[in-house]
Amino acid sequence: MMAPVSCIFDIPALYHFTDHRNLPLIQKAGGLLSLARLTAGRIEPPAPGGNQWSRDADARSGMDRYVHLCFRRNHPMEIRAREDGRIAKTIFLEIAPAVLRLEGVRFTLDVANKSGVASYPVEQVDHMIDFEVLYSRTDWRDPGVKQRLLAVEKYEVLVPDLIPLSLIRNLHNG
């Protein structure tokens, strides 16, 4: 049984959602690239998850310089991308927690490109994260717990520029 998680550096994994059609590009590129790096290299993913509004908002806020991760195999932006038809077959790539030790990693309490959302250095966020609802047994039918769950599903971890293939655990299982 896993010990209770009480520190961001103790989490078991993070996740990045993408469409299966993007897997060959991720392998060829050597990992997950930020939108800014994709744009600079004139690389267009076969099935981008973000719509034009989202990409523009990322660029305006500087969030295009990061690869966006979530704490669960569920994120409101993935649901929207599927509903809009941008993603046909989702895979949540499992990212090793060692990614948190890379220089410049940040954290947000909501979707990162949303207006007014602040980002924080990952070393300073333990007190902000609801580890209980993320990693303990809680009654998700309870309205208060359900609200907490919906909030943590919007958390994002932001990794500058690139997540190397060596930190993606299930790329070859997709």
N, C-alpha and C positions, 0 to 999 in steps of 0.2 A: 504494500500500500504506500502511496506517495505521501510524504510529509506535507503538512499544511504549507501552502505557498503564502509568504508574507513579504516577499521582496521581488522586484521585477527580474532580478538576475537568477531567481529560482524557478521561473516559469518553465514548463516543459517544451513549449513550441510557440511559434507565431505562424501566421498564414498569409498567403497572397493569392487572391483569386485571379484566374485567367481562363481563357477559352483553350480547349485542347489544341485548336489550330495554331496557337502561338508557341507550343512546346518546341518544335524544331528551331524556331528563331531564338528562343531562350538558350537552347543548347549551343547553337552556332555562335551566339553573342558572348558566351562564357558566363551567362547568368542573367539575372533580372536587371534591366537597365532603367534608369529614371527617364521620365518623359523628355527632359532637357537633353539627355545624352542620346536618346532615340532621334530627337529632332536635329541635333547637331550632326549626327551621322546619316541623316536623311533615310532613316529606317522606319518603315511603316509596318506595324504588326498586322497580320492577316485579320485579326478580330480584336481591335482595341476595346477595352472595357469602358473607357470614358467617352462621353459624347463631346461635341465641340464646346459646349458651355463649360463643362467640367475641365477640359484641357485649357481653355482660356483662363478660367478661375485659378487653376494651378499655376499657370505662367504669371498671372498678376500678383499672386501671393508668394511666389517663390517656391511653392510646393512641388513644382515640376522638377526640381533638383533632387527629389527624393523618391525612393521606391516605398510605396505605402503597404503596410502590413496591418493585420488585425489579430485579435487574441483568440477568436473562435472561427470555426468553419462556417461562419455566417456573417454577413455584413450587408447593411441596407443598400449600399451601392451595387453589390453583386446582384441583388434581387432586381433592382432597377435596370441594370444592364441586360439581364435575361428578359425582363418584361418588354424592354425596348427592342430586343432582337439583336443587340450588339454581341452578345455571348449566346452561343447555342448549347454548348456542352461545357459546363463549368468544371474546373479542377481547382481545389484549394491546395496550392503547393505548401508543404510543411517546411518551415524555415527553422533551422537549429537556433537555440537561444544564444549561441555564441555571437550571433549578429548584433546583439545588444552591446557588445564590447567594442564594436567598431567605432572609430572616431566620428563625432558629430551626430550620433543618433539622437532623435527627438521623439517626443510623445505629445499627443493631443487628446483631449477629453471628448472630442466630437469629430465629425468628418473634417479633415484637415483644411480643405479649401473653402469651407463655409466662412462667410464674413464674420469677423470678430472672434474667431477661434484662435486661442494662443497656443504656441508650442513651447515645450519645456525640455531642457536637457534630460535624458533618460535617467541620469544619476540622481535626479532630484524629485522623482515622481512617486515613490513608494506610498506616501501618505495620500495620494490622489486616487489610487486604483482600488476598486472594490474587489479584492482578491476572494472574499467570501462567496460572492455570487458567481465569480468566474470558475473557482476551483473546489468549492464545497458543495455538498448536497443541500439544495435549498428548494423550497416549494414554489416553482415557477407559476403555479396557478394562483398564488397569493398576489393580489394586485400591486402591492408595494414591492415585492420581490420582482414581479414581472417588469415594472418600471425600471428597477435597477438593472435588470438583464438587458432591456432595450438600450439603456444608456451605455453599458459596457460594450455592447456590440458595435457602437460607433467609435470607440477608442481606436486610435491609430498610432503605430510606431513608424517613424520615418527614418529611412536609412539613406544616407547621401549616396547618390550616383549609381551604385552597383551592389548587388548581392551576388557573390560568386557562386558558381555551381556547387562548390564543396559544402555550402551551407544549406542547399536545397535537398531535403531528405527523400522526397518521393517523385522526383522529376521523371525517373525512368519507369515508374509505376503508373503513369498517367495514360 
